[in-house]
Amino acid sequence: MPVPSPYAELLSRIPARRRAVRAGGTETAYWVYGPDDAETTILAVHGFRGDHHGLEPIVAQLRDVRWIMPDLPGFGETDPAPGSALDLDAYVDWLRDFAGRVAPGAVVLGHSFGSIVSAEAVARGLDTPRLILVNPIGAPALEGPRGVMTRLAVFYYRAGAWLPERLGSWLLRSRVIVRVASIAMAKTRDAGLRRWIHDQHRRYFSGFFSRDSLRDGFVTSVSHDVRASAPRIARPTLLIAAVQDDITPIAAERELVGMFPDARLVEIDGVGHLIHYEKPAEAAAAIRAFLA
């Protein structure tokens, strides 16, 4: 049985509707939240292995904003384009096409892996008045003190793709491994919130298209970071970073903000890589101030 969301009451006040559009060579499922006549539209791009559900807690805090939230190709209800490798070029081309068809001129927001895709898309000309990056990937995953763990994760995803299909799929969808990853990322001491976070990962972390698409997406996620895009982004940019983030240390985020021509950094203490789950009100406050 699903664990009740602590944000359900707020989210229930916001109209939501599912839609689909052909973009980037695939039928893209997306959700629209909030009023159609809102002054501000935000196009939000979720992180690796998740889908649009992950950003709903932030949506719940900003009722007056219109949100466009697609499932990335290979995740949730959006299949990858036939014959297309899910490398960074494919994700960026898909996002630029999707934005042009559904949300031209919207503010762009990316979380985690979505920060890499969003930043590179804006650097390549995706038109947006402002860019927001939540838990941005601001350092190379294969280097530094966490490089060994990242390489083990690379082996895990490659093994999942190499093994016989039944065994490989079981490995990649293993509830034990999903729970271990969830425990490692969650920092909150609120037992009820932790249970809900673990349930969210259990419900949505295994909604990927195939073993190969998951491996390709992971390799893309650890082979790039926002630093390569930052100097080419002329739009005002907001970085919302976590002081206890295990994916990108806060020191790296403080260096990253200086690589943008026009950026500001908001640091949120007491949280790691799950700002969207654990501190959505604080993230929403930073977004509202930035947009104002």
Backbone as CSV, one residue per row, in Angstrom:
resi,resn,N_x,N_y,N_z,CA_x,CA_y,CA_z,C_x,C_y,C_z
1,MET,0.838,-1.196,0.000,0.000,0.000,0.000,0.873,1.247,0.000
2,PRO,0.585,2.230,-0.879,1.408,3.449,-0.930,1.389,4.203,0.397
3,VAL,2.522,4.803,0.728,2.631,5.627,1.921,2.063,7.009,1.601
4,PRO,1.169,7.555,2.436,0.578,8.868,2.150,1.649,9.949,2.036
5,SER,1.475,10.824,1.056,2.432,11.905,0.845,2.185,13.034,1.831
6,PRO,3.235,13.565,2.437,3.066,14.723,3.315,2.678,15.986,2.553
7,TYR,2.750,15.930,1.230,2.421,17.082,0.402,1.107,16.889,-0.358
8,ALA,0.382,15.821,-0.041,-0.815,15.473,-0.803,-1.889,16.543,-0.704
9,GLU,-2.091,17.105,0.484,-3.155,18.089,0.658,-2.888,19.338,-0.175
10,LEU,-1.642,19.798,-0.165,-1.284,20.967,-0.980,-1.423,20.658,-2.465
11,LEU,-0.955,19.489,-2.863,-0.982,19.133,-4.284,-2.409,18.957,-4.783
12,SER,-3.316,18.521,-3.898,-4.702,18.286,-4.309,-5.405,19.578,-4.723
13,ARG,-4.874,20.722,-4.328,-5.483,22.007,-4.682,-5.091,22.472,-6.082
14,ILE,-4.166,21.751,-6.705,-3.623,22.182,-7.996,-4.153,21.273,-9.104
15,PRO,-4.803,21.819,-10.118,-5.278,20.968,-11.221,-4.102,20.346,-11.966
16,ALA,-4.256,19.087,-12.352,-3.209,18.375,-13.094,-3.858,17.584,-14.220
17,ARG,-3.231,17.581,-15.382,-3.755,16.824,-16.502,-2.605,16.250,-17.317
18,ARG,-2.807,15.018,-17.783,-1.797,14.335,-18.589,-2.015,14.645,-20.062
19,ARG,-0.905,14.838,-20.761,-0.957,15.077,-22.193,0.212,14.354,-22.856
20,ALA,0.243,14.362,-24.163,1.339,13.729,-24.900,1.581,14.492,-26.189
21,VAL,2.826,14.476,-26.635,3.200,15.146,-27.874,4.371,14.391,-28.485
22,ARG,4.445,14.400,-29.797,5.580,13.804,-30.497,6.744,14.776,-30.455
23,ALA,7.832,14.396,-29.802,9.005,15.277,-29.680,10.264,14.427,-29.631
24,GLY,11.292,14.879,-30.319,12.550,14.144,-30.306,12.439,12.733,-30.840
25,GLY,11.472,12.494,-31.720,11.320,11.172,-32.327,10.549,10.185,-31.492
26,THR,9.910,10.632,-30.383,9.161,9.708,-29.548,7.919,10.379,-28.992
27,GLU,6.921,9.576,-28.670,5.710,10.086,-28.039,6.034,10.416,-26.588
28,THR,6.044,11.695,-26.267,6.462,12.163,-24.952,5.248,12.416,-24.069
29,ALA,5.201,11.719,-22.942,4.147,11.952,-21.954,4.562,13.110,-21.065
30,TYR,3.609,14.022,-20.828,3.915,15.129,-19.929,2.666,15.527,-19.151
31,TRP,2.883,16.241,-18.050,1.804,16.637,-17.167,1.826,18.150,-17.008
32,VAL,0.646,18.731,-16.997,0.496,20.169,-16.804,-0.157,20.389,-15.441
33,TYR,0.488,21.182,-14.600,-0.033,21.510,-13.278,-0.266,23.012,-13.204
34,GLY,-1.304,23.398,-12.476,-1.528,24.807,-12.231,-2.403,25.471,-13.265
35,PRO,-2.660,26.767,-13.076,-3.586,27.497,-13.960,-2.997,27.749,-15.343
36,ASP,-3.842,27.606,-16.365,-3.381,27.848,-17.731,-3.065,29.317,-17.984
37,ASP,-3.657,30.205,-17.182,-3.425,31.636,-17.383,-2.366,32.206,-16.438
38,ALA,-1.526,31.330,-15.866,-0.485,31.786,-14.945,0.498,32.707,-15.649
39,GLU,1.038,33.660,-14.912,2.019,34.581,-15.482,3.333,33.871,-15.803
40,THR,3.647,32.827,-15.027,4.925,32.124,-15.190,4.691,30.659,-15.505
41,THR,5.401,30.161,-16.503,5.414,28.733,-16.821,6.815,28.204,-16.589
42,ILE,6.912,27.086,-15.883,8.198,26.424,-15.645,8.182,25.057,-16.307
43,LEU,9.151,24.814,-17.152,9.372,23.501,-17.757,10.384,22.768,-16.878
44,ALA,9.949,21.692,-16.216,10.781,21.006,-15.223,11.242,19.647,-15.725
45,VAL,12.540,19.387,-15.577,13.167,18.152,-16.061,13.679,17.354,-14.864
46,HIS,13.155,16.153,-14.693,13.472,15.338,-13.516,14.843,14.663,-13.629
47,GLY,15.219,13.950,-12.571,16.525,13.316,-12.494,16.537,11.877,-12.974
48,PHE,17.702,11.253,-12.858,17.932,9.888,-13.349,17.100,8.871,-12.573
49,ARG,16.487,7.958,-13.290,15.670,6.843,-12.794,14.320,7.275,-12.251
50,GLY,14.102,8.568,-12.096,12.804,9.018,-11.621,11.868,9.312,-12.782
51,ASP,10.771,9.982,-12.467,9.891,10.517,-13.488,9.291,11.815,-12.953
52,HIS,8.255,12.309,-13.584,7.717,13.618,-13.219,7.223,13.687,-11.774
53,HIS,6.854,12.546,-11.183,6.326,12.554,-9.824,7.305,13.184,-8.825
54,GLY,8.605,13.019,-9.076,9.599,13.443,-8.100,9.561,14.923,-7.774
55,LEU,9.166,15.750,-8.735,9.178,17.197,-8.533,7.842,17.739,-8.038
56,GLU,6.866,16.871,-7.836,5.555,17.322,-7.382,5.579,18.061,-6.038
57,PRO,6.440,17.677,-5.073,6.455,18.438,-3.816,6.806,19.911,-3.997
58,ILE,7.669,20.235,-4.962,7.970,21.641,-5.237,6.786,22.297,-5.936
59,VAL,6.160,21.585,-6.869,4.960,22.091,-7.531,3.906,22.484,-6.494
60,ALA,3.761,21.643,-5.469,2.730,21.867,-4.457,2.910,23.185,-3.711
61,GLN,4.138,23.694,-3.684,4.419,24.942,-2.952,4.178,26.187,-3.801
62,LEU,4.012,26.012,-5.104,3.905,27.162,-6.026,2.629,27.033,-6.857
63,ARG,1.498,27.273,-6.215,0.191,27.041,-6.835,-0.103,28.007,-7.975
64,ASP,0.538,29.174,-7.973,0.231,30.180,-8.983,1.079,30.039,-10.238
65,VAL,1.921,29.021,-10.293,2.793,28.780,-11.443,2.200,27.670,-12.306
66,ARG,2.355,27.798,-13.611,1.996,26.709,-14.533,3.237,25.871,-14.763
67,TRP,3.112,24.577,-14.495,4.243,23.650,-14.610,4.019,22.705,-15.783
68,ILE,5.062,22.508,-16.579,5.080,21.507,-17.643,6.135,20.483,-17.248
69,MET,5.712,19.233,-17.023,6.656,18.237,-16.491,6.596,16.951,-17.327
70,PRO,7.545,16.772,-18.246,7.591,15.551,-19.049,8.361,14.443,-18.349
71,ASP,8.081,13.216,-18.753,8.949,12.093,-18.405,10.072,12.043,-19.437
72,LEU,11.309,11.986,-18.972,12.453,11.886,-19.881,12.365,10.623,-20.735
73,PRO,12.876,10.652,-21.970,12.914,9.436,-22.790,13.616,8.291,-22.056
74,GLY,12.959,7.134,-22.043,13.514,5.969,-21.361,13.025,5.813,-19.935
75,PHE,12.217,6.776,-19.444,11.740,6.720,-18.065,10.249,7.030,-18.001
76,GLY,9.603,6.503,-16.972,8.180,6.756,-16.812,7.401,6.276,-18.016
77,GLU,6.597,7.160,-18.593,5.723,6.797,-19.699,6.235,7.265,-21.059
78,THR,7.502,7.682,-21.109,8.084,8.112,-22.391,9.149,7.118,-22.837
79,ASP,8.925,6.458,-23.956,9.904,5.520,-24.502,11.001,6.295,-25.224
80,PRO,12.194,5.723,-25.309,13.233,6.363,-26.129,12.872,6.280,-27.605
81,ALA,13.413,7.200,-28.387,13.178,7.159,-29.829,13.785,5.890,-30.408
82,PRO,13.091,5.200,-31.293,13.623,3.961,-31.875,14.981,4.181,-32.529
83,GLY,15.923,3.308,-32.196,17.250,3.364,-32.798,18.128,4.482,-32.290
84,SER,17.679,5.190,-31.257,18.450,6.323,-30.748,19.184,5.934,-29.472
85,ALA,20.493,6.197,-29.441,21.254,5.988,-28.205,20.966,7.144,-27.262
86,LEU,20.760,6.838,-25.997,20.425,7.883,-25.031,21.696,8.547,-24.505
87,ASP,22.348,9.283,-25.409,23.512,10.067,-24.993,23.056,11.512,-24.745
88,LEU,23.990,12.374,-24.369,23.612,13.746,-24.028,23.010,14.467,-25.233
89,ASP,23.547,14.241,-26.412,22.995,14.888,-27.602,21.526,14.518,-27.792
90,ALA,21.192,13.246,-27.573,19.811,12.799,-27.752,18.879,13.469,-26.750
91,TYR,19.306,13.547,-25.489,18.474,14.186,-24.476,18.301,15.678,-24.757
92,VAL,19.381,16.329,-25.152,19.315,17.769,-25.417,18.427,18.046,-26.635
93,ASP,18.594,17.273,-27.699,17.758,17.463,-28.886,16.287,17.239,-28.547
94,TRP,16.019,16.208,-27.734,14.636,15.952,-27.321,14.070,17.134,-26.529
95,LEU,14.830,17.661,-25.572,14.325,18.741,-24.736,14.077,20.002,-25.553
96,ARG,14.970,20.318,-26.448,14.789,21.514,-27.278,13.550,21.368,-28.162
97,ASP,13.356,20.180,-28.712,12.179,19.944,-29.542,10.906,20.017,-28.699
98,PHE,10.926,19.364,-27.543,9.749,19.367,-26.671,9.399,20.789,-26.229
99,ALA,10.388,21.546,-25.779,10.144,22.907,-25.319,9.560,23.767,-26.429
100,GLY,10.082,23.631,-27.642,9.570,24.417,-28.757,8.124,24.103,-29.086
101,ARG,7.723,22.855,-28.887,6.355,22.448,-29.213,5.361,22.734,-28.097
102,VAL,5.802,22.614,-26.851,4.866,22.644,-25.726,5.027,23.880,-24.843
103,ALA,6.257,24.322,-24.624,6.480,25.397,-23.655,7.513,26.403,-24.148
104,PRO,7.287,27.012,-25.310,8.272,27.993,-25.793,8.359,29.190,-24.850
105,GLY,9.580,29.574,-24.529,9.788,30.733,-23.670,9.587,30.484,-22.191
106,ALA,9.393,29.243,-21.783,9.193,28.943,-20.369,10.509,29.035,-19.601
107,VAL,10.404,29.299,-18.311,11.549,29.149,-17.422,11.896,27.661,-17.380
108,VAL,13.174,27.322,-17.415,13.602,25.920,-17.417,14.182,25.565,-16.060
109,LEU,13.747,24.426,-15.532,14.255,23.907,-14.255,14.723,22.471,-14.456
110,GLY,15.897,22.163,-13.934,16.398,20.799,-13.999,16.876,20.333,-12.645
111,HIS,16.536,19.099,-12.283,16.999,18.528,-11.025,17.994,17.408,-11.293
112,SER,19.149,17.435,-10.604,20.144,16.364,-10.674,20.548,16.099,-12.128
113,PHE,20.318,14.893,-12.647,20.649,14.629,-14.046,19.930,15.607,-14.970
114,GLY,18.733,16.003,-14.576,18.007,17.005,-15.351,18.732,18.331,-15.422
115,SER,19.593,18.603,-14.430,20.375,19.843,-14.474,21.396,19.798,-15.603
116,ILE,21.973,18.627,-15.861,22.933,18.478,-16.950,22.241,18.702,-18.297
117,VAL,21.101,18.030,-18.479,20.363,18.142,-19.743,19.865,19.565,-19.958
118,SER,19.269,20.159,-18.918,18.713,21.503,-19.044,19.796,22.541,-19.330
119,ALA,20.903,22.454,-18.589,21.975,23.435,-18.771,22.573,23.342,-20.172
120,GLU,22.796,22.141,-20.651,23.379,21.996,-21.983,22.395,22.439,-23.063
121,ALA,21.112,22.176,-22.860,20.115,22.616,-23.837,20.071,24.141,-23.921
122,VAL,20.120,24.810,-22.764,20.129,26.278,-22.765,21.426,26.794,-23.385
123,ALA,22.542,26.138,-23.086,23.823,26.542,-23.672,23.804,26.410,-25.188
124,ARG,23.006,25.477,-25.701,22.925,25.275,-27.159,21.800,26.078,-27.799
125,GLY,21.166,26.945,-27.041,20.216,27.848,-27.672,18.769,27.689,-27.285
126,LEU,18.443,26.771,-26.357,17.061,26.677,-25.895,16.654,28.012,-25.281
127,ASP,15.599,28.605,-25.813,15.198,29.951,-25.387,14.474,29.891,-24.052
128,THR,14.984,30.588,-23.072,14.356,30.673,-21.759,14.771,31.986,-21.107
129,PRO,13.880,32.620,-20.343,14.285,33.854,-19.667,15.183,33.603,-18.469
130,ARG,15.023,32.423,-17.840,15.810,32.091,-16.653,15.995,30.583,-16.560
131,LEU,17.063,30.188,-15.870,17.371,28.773,-15.676,17.505,28.487,-14.187
132,ILE,16.875,27.402,-13.728,16.928,26.998,-12.323,17.472,25.571,-12.253
133,LEU,18.500,25.367,-11.448,19.105,24.043,-11.291,19.048,23.640,-9.828
134,VAL,18.358,22.533,-9.549,18.190,22.022,-8.188,19.093,20.802,-8.020
135,ASN,19.891,20.789,-6.945,20.906,19.735,-6.780,21.710,19.570,-8.068
136,PRO,22.277,20.650,-8.603,23.003,20.533,-9.874,24.216,19.621,-9.748
137,ILE,24.494,18.894,-10.819,25.681,18.039,-10.873,26.839,18.938,-11.278
138,GLY,27.593,19.385,-10.288,28.605,20.400,-10.517,30.032,19.905,-10.460
139,ALA,30.223,18.589,-10.474,31.571,18.021,-10.435,31.550,16.681,-11.153
140,PRO,32.661,16.245,-11.715,32.698,14.962,-12.433,32.506,13.792,-11.484
141,ALA,31.542,12.934,-11.799,31.204,11.828,-10.910,32.298,10.770,-10.833
142,LEU,33.122,10.674,-11.879,34.133,9.617,-11.917,35.458,10.043,-11.283
143,GLU,35.502,11.254,-10.736,36.714,11.733,-10.092,36.439,12.036,-8.630
144,GLY,37.485,12.250,-7.867,37.325,12.660,-6.478,37.057,11.493,-5.551
145,PRO,36.696,11.783,-4.292,36.565,10.747,-3.269,35.426,9.772,-3.527
146,ARG,34.436,10.133,-4.353,33.310,9.235,-4.624,33.465,8.511,-5.959
147,GLY,34.622,8.665,-6.592,34.836,8.047,-7.885,34.766,6.529,-7.845
148,VAL,35.265,5.929,-6.773,35.241,4.463,-6.659,33.809,3.960,-6.606
149,MET,32.959,4.614,-5.806,31.563,4.206,-5.715,30.848,4.382,-7.049
150,THR,31.185,5.441,-7.755,30.558,5.666,-9.059,30.953,4.579,-10.041
151,ARG,32.219,4.174,-9.998,32.662,3.105,-10.905,31.976,1.781,-10.569
152,LEU,31.732,1.538,-9.302,30.974,0.344,-8.920,29.548,0.416,-9.463
153,ALA,28.974,1.607,-9.431,27.632,1.778,-9.980,27.629,1.555,-11.493
154,VAL,28.669,2.027,-12.185,28.788,1.781,-13.621,28.818,0.283,-13.898
155,PHE,29.586,-0.454,-13.099,29.651,-1.907,-13.264,28.277,-2.536,-13.027
156,TYR,27.565,-2.042,-12.026,26.229,-2.562,-11.705,25.284,-2.398,-12.903
157,TYR,25.269,-1.218,-13.516,24.364,-1.000,-14.639,24.800,-1.775,-15.875
158,ARG,26.092,-1.902,-16.075,26.558,-2.687,-17.218,26.252,-4.167,-17.014
159,ALA,26.415,-4.645,-15.784,26.088,-6.044,-15.493,24.608,-6.301,-15.719
160,GLY,23.779,-5.342,-15.333,22.350,-5.501,-15.552,22.001,-5.631,-17.024
161,ALA,22.773,-4.972,-17.886,22.528,-5.048,-19.327,23.154,-6.289,-19.955
162,TRP,24.260,-6.795,-19.369,24.977,-7.932,-19.945,24.376,-9.274,-19.547
163,LEU,23.861,-9.372,-18.344,23.339,-10.636,-17.837,22.134,-11.099,-18.657
164,PRO,21.792,-12.392,-18.575,20.545,-12.839,-19.215,19.384,-11.956,-18.785
165,GLU,18.444,-11.761,-19.693,17.424,-10.735,-19.488,16.704,-10.845,-18.149
166,ARG,16.280,-12.039,-17.791,15.517,-12.183,-16.550,16.355,-11.809,-15.342
167,LEU,17.601,-12.297,-15.315,18.481,-12.014,-14.183,18.891,-10.542,-14.164
168,GLY,19.207,-9.988,-15.346,19.607,-8.592,-15.406,18.488,-7.654,-14.983
169,SER,17.264,-7.933,-15.431,16.135,-7.093,-15.043,15.871,-7.178,-13.549
170,TRP,16.005,-8.391,-13.008,15.818,-8.553,-11.557,16.847,-7.728,-10.789
171,LEU,18.099,-7.773,-11.251,19.153,-7.023,-10.572,18.872,-5.523,-10.592
172,LEU,18.488,-5.005,-11.751,18.282,-3.565,-11.889,17.039,-3.083,-11.152
173,ARG,16.062,-3.984,-10.974,14.834,-3.597,-10.272,14.808,-4.123,-8.835
174,SER,15.926,-4.621,-8.368,15.997,-5.180,-7.017,15.545,-4.164,-5.976
175,ARG,14.554,-4.541,-5.179,14.051,-3.638,-4.140,15.113,-3.393,-3.068
176,VAL,15.969,-4.380,-2.859,17.020,-4.222,-1.856,17.982,-3.118,-2.281
177,ILE,18.427,-3.149,-3.534,19.372,-2.143,-4.016,18.717,-0.767,-4.077
178,VAL,17.447,-0.720,-4.514,16.730,0.554,-4.533,16.627,1.120,-3.123
179,ARG,16.331,0.260,-2.134,16.219,0.740,-0.759,17.571,1.227,-0.226
180,VAL,18.646,0.509,-0.539,19.975,0.935,-0.094,20.297,2.318,-0.661
181,ALA,20.017,2.523,-1.939,20.265,3.831,-2.560,19.411,4.908,-1.907
182,SER,18.168,4.577,-1.611,17.266,5.537,-0.984,17.740,5.916,0.415
183,ILE,18.171,4.923,1.167,18.681,5.181,2.519,19.916,6.074,2.463
184,ALA,20.774,5.826,1.482,22.013,6.603,1.366,21.732,8.064,1.045
185,MET,20.684,8.335,0.281,20.406,9.706,-0.143,19.591,10.494,0.871
186,ALA,18.707,9.832,1.589,17.826,10.535,2.521,18.605,10.987,3.758
187,LYS,18.410,12.233,4.142,19.096,12.788,5.310,18.136,13.129,6.448
188,THR,16.844,13.229,6.157,15.891,13.638,7.165,15.820,12.648,8.325
189,ARG,15.556,13.182,9.518,15.355,12.349,10.695,13.873,12.116,10.975
190,ASP,13.025,12.673,10.142,11.584,12.481,10.270,11.235,11.088,9.743
191,ALA,10.819,10.193,10.644,10.577,8.804,10.262,9.475,8.687,9.217
192,GLY,8.424,9.473,9.350,7.338,9.418,8.386,7.773,9.885,7.009
193,LEU,8.565,10.945,6.960,9.065,11.446,5.686,10.007,10.439,5.049
194,ARG,10.840,9.789,5.851,11.746,8.764,5.308,10.958,7.609,4.703
195,ARG,9.908,7.162,5.386,9.092,6.071,4.845,8.492,6.461,3.499
196,TRP,8.033,7.707,3.410,7.442,8.156,2.150,8.495,8.225,1.051
197,ILE,9.682,8.725,1.355,10.762,8.793,0.372,11.109,7.400,-0.139
198,HIS,11.257,6.453,0.772,11.576,5.083,0.358,10.457,4.511,-0.510
199,ASP,9.211,4.832,-0.186,8.085,4.343,-0.982,8.078,4.969,-2.365
200,GLN,8.436,6.255,-2.460,8.516,6.905,-3.766,9.559,6.229,-4.647
201,HIS,10.710,5.940,-4.076,11.745,5.261,-4.847,11.302,3.847,-5.234
202,ARG,10.625,3.162,-4.324,10.130,1.819,-4.644,9.137,1.860,-5.802
203,ARG,8.280,2.873,-5.824,7.220,2.945,-6.827,7.718,3.440,-8.188
204,TYR,8.701,4.341,-8.208,9.046,5.017,-9.458,10.483,4.805,-9.927
205,PHE,11.357,4.258,-9.092,12.763,4.131,-9.462,13.011,3.031,-10.483
206,SER,12.043,2.161,-10.677,12.230,1.046,-11.617,11.349,1.178,-12.846
207,GLY,10.856,2.385,-13.106,9.996,2.595,-14.259,10.761,2.963,-15.506
208,PHE,11.822,2.221,-15.796,12.626,2.511,-16.981,12.193,1.614,-18.140
209,PHE,12.543,2.044,-19.361,12.078,1.359,-20.564,12.733,-0.012,-20.737
210,SER,14.055,-0.070,-20.622,14.773,-1.321,-20.835,16.112,-1.278,-20.123
211,ARG,16.754,-2.425,-20.051,18.080,-2.495,-19.414,19.092,-1.656,-20.191
212,ASP,19.033,-1.715,-21.503,19.991,-0.964,-22.311,19.780,0.541,-22.171
213,SER,18.526,0.978,-22.176,18.264,2.412,-22.060,18.685,2.928,-20.686
214,LEU,18.507,2.099,-19.658,18.909,2.510,-18.319,20.427,2.637,-18.227
215,ARG,21.146,1.672,-18.801,22.609,1.731,-18.804,23.091,2.964,-19.559
216,ASP,22.514,3.196,-20.745,22.932,4.356,-21.537,22.673,5.650,-20.781
217,GLY,21.511,5.741,-20.137,21.195,6.942,-19.385,22.150,7.156,-18.226
218,PHE,22.515,6.077,-17.544,23.432,6.213,-16.420,24.821,6.635,-16.887
219,VAL,25.311,6.011,-17.935,26.625,6.387,-18.459,26.632,7.863,-18.853
220,THR,25.561,8.319,-19.466,25.459,9.737,-19.821,25.487,10.604,-18.567
221,SER,24.778,10.175,-17.527,24.679,10.982,-16.312,26.010,11.134,-15.594
222,VAL,26.869,10.121,-15.662,28.145,10.200,-14.941,29.293,10.652,-15.836
223,SER,29.019,10.842,-17.117,30.067,11.274,-18.045,30.054,12.780,-18.288
224,HIS,29.085,13.474,-17.719,28.945,14.907,-17.936,28.587,15.594,-16.631
225,ASP,28.828,16.904,-16.590,28.357,17.717,-15.476,28.096,19.128,-15.985
226,VAL,27.557,19.966,-15.128,27.096,21.293,-15.546,28.249,22.236,-15.859
227,ARG,29.446,21.945,-15.381,30.572,22.858,-15.582,30.838,23.140,-17.060
228,ALA,30.641,22.150,-17.911,30.920,22.329,-19.338,29.948,23.309,-19.984
229,SER,28.742,23.391,-19.451,27.722,24.267,-20.033,27.757,25.670,-19.455
230,ALA,28.149,25.797,-18.195,27.991,27.037,-17.440,28.521,28.287,-18.164
231,PRO,29.740,28.292,-18.700,30.240,29.536,-19.318,29.457,29.973,-20.540
232,ARG,28.683,29.072,-21.147,27.942,29.382,-22.379,26.492,29.765,-22.115
233,ILE,26.123,29.907,-20.851,24.735,30.232,-20.505,24.654,31.708,-20.125
234,ALA,24.014,32.484,-20.970,23.933,33.928,-20.734,22.732,34.318,-19.892
235,ARG,21.780,33.420,-19.702,20.568,33.738,-18.961,20.815,33.740,-17.457
236,PRO,20.081,34.566,-16.707,20.187,34.509,-15.242,19.883,33.099,-14.742
237,THR,20.721,32.609,-13.842,20.638,31.221,-13.395,20.616,31.150,-11.877
238,LEU,19.769,30.273,-11.361,19.700,30.014,-9.921,20.156,28.594,-9.651
239,LEU,21.127,28.443,-8.754,21.558,27.125,-8.291,21.015,26.933,-6.880
240,ILE,20.278,25.849,-6.666,19.783,25.498,-5.340,20.515,24.229,-4.927
241,ALA,21.444,24.365,-3.996,22.339,23.264,-3.641,22.155,22.873,-2.185
242,ALA,22.479,21.619,-1.884,22.342,21.074,-0.538,23.707,20.986,0.131
243,VAL,23.765,21.412,1.371,25.037,21.414,2.095,25.547,19.994,2.321
244,GLN,24.639,19.030,2.497,25.042,17.645,2.760,24.907,16.733,1.540
245,ASP,24.951,17.295,0.361,24.808,16.492,-0.857,26.002,15.558,-1.025
246,ASP,25.723,14.261,-1.178,26.790,13.279,-1.383,27.168,13.120,-2.845
247,ILE,26.365,13.674,-3.749,26.644,13.537,-5.178,27.597,14.633,-5.638
248,THR,27.274,15.880,-5.320,28.168,16.998,-5.588,28.415,17.753,-4.286
249,PRO,29.632,17.747,-3.766,29.925,18.451,-2.507,29.621,19.937,-2.631
250,ILE,29.233,20.545,-1.535,28.857,21.950,-1.564,30.025,22.836,-2.003
251,ALA,31.256,22.417,-1.703,32.416,23.197,-2.150,32.459,23.280,-3.678
252,ALA,32.094,22.191,-4.344,32.078,22.194,-5.806,30.960,23.090,-6.335
253,GLU,29.825,23.147,-5.625,28.737,24.025,-6.045,29.150,25.492,-5.915
254,ARG,29.922,25.801,-4.882,30.391,27.178,-4.694,31.358,27.578,-5.794
255,GLU,32.100,26.629,-6.320,32.960,26.909,-7.470,32.127,27.015,-8.751
256,LEU,31.118,26.161,-8.871,30.303,26.125,-10.080,29.606,27.455,-10.339
257,VAL,29.068,28.079,-9.301,28.300,29.309,-9.509,29.155,30.398,-10.155
258,GLY,30.451,30.397,-9.889,31.340,31.389,-10.478,31.657,31.138,-11.936
259,MET,31.278,29.978,-12.459,31.533,29.665,-13.862,30.461,30.216,-14.794
260,PHE,29.329,30.637,-14.223,28.254,31.221,-15.017,28.480,32.724,-15.173
261,PRO,28.101,33.292,-16.290,28.179,34.752,-16.429,27.255,35.485,-15.465
262,ASP,26.102,34.875,-15.141,25.115,35.541,-14.287,24.371,34.485,-13.485
263,ALA,24.848,34.188,-12.282,24.227,33.140,-11.475,24.302,33.477,-10.003
264,ARG,23.373,32.914,-9.260,23.391,33.038,-7.806,23.190,31.649,-7.205
265,LEU,23.699,31.465,-6.006,23.643,30.175,-5.331,22.854,30.313,-4.035
266,VAL,21.881,29.427,-3.841,21.160,29.307,-2.576,21.513,27.961,-1.970
267,GLU,22.049,27.974,-0.769,22.426,26.747,-0.073,21.357,26.384,0.945
268,ILE,20.973,25.119,0.960,19.979,24.628,1.906,20.655,23.606,2.815
269,ASP,20.630,23.866,4.096,21.295,23.005,5.075,20.343,21.901,5.540
270,GLY,20.924,20.812,6.048,20.137,19.729,6.612,19.513,18.807,5.593
271,VAL,20.040,18.800,4.381,19.495,17.958,3.327,20.617,17.570,2.385
272,GLY,20.419,16.445,1.686,21.400,15.988,0.716,20.870,16.123,-0.703
273,HIS,20.875,15.018,-1.452,20.530,15.084,-2.872,19.020,15.045,-3.117
274,LEU,18.231,15.123,-2.057,16.778,15.020,-2.204,16.080,16.295,-1.751
275,ILE,16.577,17.436,-2.202,15.925,18.703,-1.862,14.450,18.659,-2.230
276,HIS,14.135,18.087,-3.388,12.749,18.073,-3.870,11.820,17.281,-2.970
277,TYR,12.346,16.318,-2.226,11.540,15.533,-1.296,11.556,16.099,0.122
278,GLU,12.733,16.517,0.572,12.901,16.864,1.976,12.748,18.359,2.272
279,LYS,13.085,19.221,1.321,13.041,20.667,1.566,12.363,21.409,0.402
280,PRO,11.196,20.939,-0.038,10.566,21.608,-1.188,10.105,23.027,-0.884
281,ALA,9.690,23.301,0.347,9.243,24.655,0.686,10.402,25.638,0.593
282,GLU,11.578,25.228,1.062,12.752,26.092,0.987,13.167,26.307,-0.473
283,ALA,13.098,25.246,-1.269,13.425,25.381,-2.692,12.425,26.312,-3.380
284,ALA,11.150,26.155,-3.058,10.123,26.996,-3.669,10.314,28.462,-3.294
285,ALA,10.693,28.724,-2.047,10.933,30.102,-1.623,12.076,30.720,-2.412
286,ALA,13.131,29.939,-2.649,14.255,30.434,-3.443,13.838,30.695,-4.884
287,ILE,13.003,29.812,-5.434,12.529,29.981,-6.808,11.653,31.219,-6.927
288,ARG,10.753,31.406,-5.958,9.863,32.559,-5.998,10.654,33.869,-5.932
289,ALA,11.647,33.911,-5.052,12.476,35.128,-4.940,13.249,35.380,-6.222
290,PHE,13.743,34.328,-6.836,14.508,34.449,-8.082,13.629,34.955,-9.227
291,LEU,12.425,34.435,-9.321,11.525,34.840,-10.398,10.998,36.256,-10.193
292,ALA,10.939,36.684,-8.932,10.422,38.014,-8.647,11.398,39.111,-9.076
